[in-house]
Amino acid sequence: MDSELEAFVHSVERFNELPNSRQNEFLVYFRTEIQRAAFATASEIDAMRDQLSLQTFRTAQDLSERARKNDSRLVLFIKKTRGYALERKRIEEIRAVVDARPARRALTRELEKILEAVPMGPRRDYLVEALGCFQSNFLRAAVVLTWCVSYDVLRDWLFGKHLAEINKKTQTWKKPLVIARLEDFAEVTERTIVDLGRDIRAFTKEEHKIITGLLDRRNSYAHPTGRTISPAAVEAFIEDSINEIVKKFS
């Protein structure tokens, strides 16, 4: 089963008890708002229902009927070229339900709290965008931007606290490097800098393990590896980044 789909339906309280037509609204939302498809087809919704072991339903008829009600106030779907999308008001209603999960609300508040303490500048700009992506379900973008902030924090901390040890170590490299400015870190990869922090014992073994794990997860989500991503996975990534990097090394 698609783990991303499974995580999504688990985020909807009592999803399995909802009427079939209401379940379909959430599934169209998943296809168009989470997976960012331009529309959802009846066959795609039926396939998701099958993956979730939901009862068979007259999906094609249901979508068609609710896209052409005589009373416009009852229209829930908009007919596209080859499928359907949700009407804007219903998108907002479903988003409110999905975003109402306690973990998501708490993490949003935590990000907003951190944001208030960050002065104007590039790091704050990235945090603003990360928060916006997280709230809008641009999940991969939220991961990438959160890592950008985390790495910036690590880089600043290493430069401010361990510059002498860093340069002592980099002078022994096959291609020696002198770090004189923050921008000089760009001469090598992020993983090289993280490993360098461990080599000079700026990071403990456990800290290095956590940081490299976050970097590996960022790489998996940011590149077209085929790895699925769910809201819960993004929440975990952001929470770990905040607690294990941003708060600890700021």
Buried (B, 14 or more C-beta within 10 A) or exposed (E): EBEBBBBBBEBBEEBEEBEBBBBBBBBBBBBBBBBEBEBBBBEBBBBBBEEBEBEEBEBBEBBBBBBEEEEEEEBBBBBBEEBBBBBEEBBEBBBEBBBEBEEBEEBBEBBEEBBEEBEEEEBBBBBBBBBEBBBEBBBBBBBBBBBBBBBBBBBBBBBEEBEEBBBEBBEEEEEEBEBEEEEBBEEBEBEBBBBBBBBBEBBEEEBBEBBBEBBEBBBEBBEEEEEBBBBBBBBBBBBBBBEBBBEEBE
